[in-house]
């Protein structure tokens, strides 16, 4: 018993440490926590102009999604009409990665970029929590370039279309044929200056796949034009003199030095593999998001307190041990959500609250089994051991089935469903640990009836 009680004290000390970490990382005045803004009375008052809390604590506030923090949401439609059906999925993934890289270069922002298919349209949904100015949001996304390499049409069609367009005819026809080589394959861009005229140009270096494609393109079009299009407009039409195998190309489009530098910056941050068109833009006000966060947080607190009250009233001292175990479960879960980090939405909070019910379910099974064993005349210690032993298969099976459900929802669901599945799944895993390990430690420490 002495050894078990030492373990119980260690668990309580760890719980106190987690409580300190969770509270001060959330309500410290030196971070930008939406939860602290929703409950200003709980915020830690700064004693000086600098934080006395260690940085490893203050750097981990909870992250909240657009519905709880407020911000901007933009939806774009990708033009996949000229892309083979087999390549659409890969290109949409590349498009999402490019936008994420531009918006979230550090990888720690709450920005969410998702691709989806709606009525046959491939769309890009961008959520920018904390951004309330739509113009600023669009500027953040930036004017990402669509870079394309095109070749001449056969049988002199390129020249014929160009001449007709000078006369105002065949304006909807592109004089050049689209190829698979796009800005998607650009590895690096840089500004180069001519030795004599010092006029700027943009030098491109392709990745391995792009270098091979460019080599084939130049090999098959010697003494022909290759048109370089930027955002649908031809900016350079050089003549190919020989095959280029080093994977490097140059764009000379009568740029000024500032224009060349700006283009290089846009290309290095990621050229769009496909063109996008804005469909909608909307904002959720800060006050609306704050109110939603306050209501959801209070719902979680009231739910936890109601469960703890039920456990104590129904099971008395064992219920108190289970309630303490449940609070430790909440502390562990919140700390894990901070470290991953999990971006909380209303659906994510709902998943977390539901996982609390799973944690209580395990305790109820254990206690009811223990009561049955006590009625048979077993000692308290023997009844507890038998109760845990007999309840384990039911706890295991119910939690495994819940994990399977959470995995399927996370794999196949939309962004909203994935948030629910993630918090629910993590909560179920942690609840198994606290119900079997923490509650067991407390019960055997006190040998309660």
N, C-alpha and C positions, 0 to 999 in steps of 0.2 A: 504493500500500500504506500509506503514511504516513497518508493521510486516513482510510482504512478502520480503521486501528488507533486513531486518535483517536475514531472512532465507537464502537469496541469498549470503550475506556476509559470513555466517557460512559455506555454501557449498564451497565458494571460499577458505576459510581458511583451510578447510579439504583437498581440492584439493592441496593446497600448501604443507601441511603436507605429503600427499601421494607422491607428486613429490619429496620431500626431501628424504623420505624413499626409494622410488624406485631407485633414482639416487645413493645415497650413499651406499645402500646395493649391488649395482651392480658394481660400478666403484671405490669402496674403495680398496686401494692397499693391504689391509691386509686380503683379501679373495682370493679365486682361481676362479674367474669368467671368463668363456670363452668369455663372451661378452666384458669384459674389455680388454682381450687380442686381440680381433678382432678389437676393436676401442681404441687403446692406447691413442690417443689424448684426449679422453674424461675422462680418468682416473684421479682421485683426487690425486694430488701430496702430498706425506706425508711430513708434516712439521717437524715431529720428528720421532724417532724410534718406537713410540707407536701410536696406533690409538686414535684420539680424538673423533671419532664417536661412539655413544653408541653401545654396543655389540648386543642389540636387533635389531639394524638396520643392522650391518655388517653380522649377522648370517643368512641372508635370501637372498642370491643371487639366481637368476633363475637357474634351473637345466635343462641341455640339454642332449638329447639322443646321441646315437652313431654316427648318421649321421651328427650332428652339432658340436660335440666335438672331434670326433675321438676316437679310442680305439680298443678293440678286441671283436670278436663275435665267439662263439663256438657253434656247434650243435652236440648233442649226440642222439643216438637211444637207446631207452629203450627195453630191452629183456622181452617182455610180453608173450612169447610163452607158458610158464608154468602157466600162470595166467588165472583164469576164466574170461570170457568176462565181466561179471557183476561187477568184482572188478577192472578192468583196470583203469577206470576213477578215482576211489578213490586212487589207488596206484600212479597214475601219479600226482595227486594233492599233495599226501604226498611227492613224490620225489621232486616236485617243492619247497615245503616248506622247506625240508631238505637243498637243495642247497642254497636257499635264506638265511636260518639261518647261514650257513657256510660263505657265501660271504658278508652278510649284517647284522651282529649281532646287530648293533645299530638301523637299520631300517631307516636310513636317507640318504643312498647312492643312486646314480642314477642307480644302477645295476638293470637290467630287466631280469627276468627269466620267460619264457613262455613255455607252453606245446602246442603241435599241432600234428595233424595227417596228414601225407603226404604219399599218395599211400599205405595206410594201415599200415604204420610204425608210432609208437608213438615216437615223438621226443621232445627233450628238447633244447630250444634255450636260450643261455646265452649271454647277452650284457654287456660289461664292459667298460663304457666310461672312458677315461683317462688312460687306460692300453694299452700300445703299444707293449709290449713284450709278444709274444704268450706263451713262456715258463713260464714267470711269471704268465700269466693268468691261465695256467693249474695248476701251483703250488698253486695259490690262491684257485682254486676249490678244490684241494687236492685229495688225494687218499682215498675217503670215503669208508668205509668197507661195504660189503654186508654180513650180518650175517644170517645164516640159521640153523634151528634145524631139523635133519632128523632121521628117525627110521629104524629099521631093516626090510628087506623084509620078507614076509611069506615063510614057507616051506624051510628054510635054504638057500634061494637064495643069501642072503648077503654073507654068508661064501663061497658059490660056486663061486660067481663073484670075490671075493677077492683072492681066490686061483688061479683062471684062470688069473687074472691080474698079479700075481707074475710070471706066465709062459709067460707073454706077450700077453695074449689073452683077448678078451672082454674088451678092454681098453676104449671103448666109453660108457660103461655102468656104471652107478652109483650104488655102492653096497647098498646104502640106499635110502629110499623113502622120497621125499620132503613133508614137512608139511606146514601148514599155519603160523606157528610161525617163525617170522623173527625179524631182528633188529628193524623193525618198531615199535614193542611193548616194546622196552627197555626204561624204564623210567629214569634209572640212572645207571652208571657204576663206579666202584672204584677199586683201587688196594689193594689187601690183601696179607699179608705175613704169611707163615706158622710159627707156634710157634717154631718148632724144627729146621727146615732147613732154615728158612727165605727165602725160594724160593717164588717168586711173582706169584700171580694168579690174574685173573680179575673176580670180583664179579658183577653180573648183578641183577638188580631189575626191574621187569616188571610192566607195568601199570595194571589196573584192568582187562582189556580184556586179556592182555598177561598172567597175573597170572592164570586166569581160563583156558586158553589154555594149559599152562605149567602143571597145575595140572592134566588135562585130559590126557596129553601126558605121564606123568610119571605113572599115574594110569593104563593106558592100556599097558604099556611096562615094568612092573616089572620084574627084572632079565634079561632084554634085554639091548642092547646097544642103546644109543642115540648119534648120531654124531653131533658135532657142527662144521659147515663149516664157514670159513671166506674167503670171496672173492673166493669161489668155491673150497677151499682146506680144507680138514678135519684137524682141529687142536686139537680136543679132542674128545674121544669116551668113556665117562664114562658109567658104568653099573648102571641101576636104581635099587635101593634096596627097595624103598618105594615111595608112593605118596608124592609129595612135594606141599604143599598148600600155602606156604607163599609167592609165587611169586618171589623166589630168586634162582639163579643158579650161578655156578662157572665154569670158564674156566681155566684149568691148561694146558698150551701148551708149557712148557719148555721155558717160557719167561725170558729175562733179565729184570731188573728193568726198564730200559729205554724203552724197547719194550712194557712192560705192561702199562707204563704211556702213551706212544704214542697211544696205542690201546684204552685206556680209554678216552683220549681226542677226538679221532675220533668218538667213540661211543656216547659220550655225546653231541658232536656237531651234531650228526645225522647220524645214519646208513642208507644206501640207502635201500629202500624197494624193489627195483629191480635193476638188473645190467644195466649199461649203456656202450655204445660203441661210441667212437668219430667218427663222420662223416666228419666234416669240421672245419677248424679254419682259420680265416682271420682277417686282421687288416685294419683300416682306419686311415691314417696318421693324425697327429695333424694339419698340414698345410691345408690338404684337408677339414677337418671338420671346421677349422676356416674360410676358404674361403666360404664354404656353409653357415655358420652362418652369415657372413657379407652380402652376397647376399640376404638371406632371410630377415634379419633385415632391409636392405635398401629398399627392396620391400614393407615391412610393413609400413615404414615411408613415402615413396613416395605415397603409396595408401591412407594413412590417410590425407596427405597434399592435394592430389588431390580432395578428398571428401570434405574437409573443403573449398577449393577454389571454388568448384562447389556450395556449400551451400551459401557462401557469395555473389558470383556473381549473383545467380539466385534469392535469397530471401533477399539480402541486410542485414539490421540489424537483422531481425529474423534469417537469415542464420548464422550470426555471433554468436548469442546466441546458436544456434544448434551446431555450430562448437566448441564452448567452452564446451558445454555439452558432445560432442563427445570426446574431449580430457580428460574430467573428467572420462568418461566411460573407456577410455584406462588406466588411472591411477588406477582406482578401479580394473580393470581386472588383471593388472600386479601384484598389491599387493596381490590379492586373489590367483593368480597362485603361488606366492612366499610362501604364508602361507600354502597351502594345503599339500605338494607342487606338482605342475604339472611338469612332465618331458617333456620338449619341444623337438619335432622333427620337421622336415620340414612339415609333415602333420599336426602337432599341430598348427604351425604358420599359415598354410593355413586355418585351421578351425577358428582361431582367427580373421584373416582378413575378412573371410566371415561373421562372426558375426557382424563386424563393418558395413558391408552393411545392415544387418538387422536393426541395430540401426538407420542408416540414413533413411531407408525405413519408419520407424515409424514417424520420423520428417517430411518427405515429405507428408505423409498422413495427418498429423495434419495441416501443413501449407496450403495445397491445400483445405482442408475443411474450414479453417479459411478464405481464400480468397473468397470462394463461399459465405460465410455468410456476408462478408463485402460488396460484390456486391448487396446483398439483402437490404443493408442500415442499418445493425446493427452497434452498437458502437463497438469500438475496444475490450473493455472488454467482451461484450456479444458475439462478434464473436469468441474470443479466447476460451471462455467457451464452446460455441457450437461446435467449431472445435475439441476440445479435446473430447467432449462427443460423437460426431458422428464418430470420427476416432478410438475410443477405440475398438469397436467390431472387426474391421478389423485387428488392431494391435494384439489384443488378439488371434484371430483365427490363424493368420499367425505364431505367435510365438509359440502357442501350437502345431501346426502341425510340426514346426521345432524341438521342443523339443521331440516330439514322434519319429521323424526320428533319432535324435541324440541318443535317448535311445536305439532304435533298433540296430543302428550301434555299440554302445558301448557294448550291450549285446551279439551280434552275431559276431562282427567283429574280425579280427586279431589284434595284438598289434599295427600295424601301423594305422589301421582304428580306434581303440579305442582312440588313441591320438588325432586324428582329431575330433572324436565325443565329447570327453571331453571338449576340448577348445571351440568348437562350441556351445555346450549346455550351458556351463557356461556363455559364451559371450552373448547368447540370453537372459538368465535370467537377467543379469546385464543391457543389453540394454533396456529391458522393464522398469527397474527402472529409468535409466537416461532419457529416452525419455519422460516418463510420469511425473516424479517427478522433475528432475533437469531442463530440458528445460522449463517445466511449471512454475517453480519458477522464472527463469530468465525473461521469457516473461511477466509475471504478475508484476514483479518488475519494469519494464521500460514502460509497456503499449505501446509497439512498434507497428507500422503499418507494 
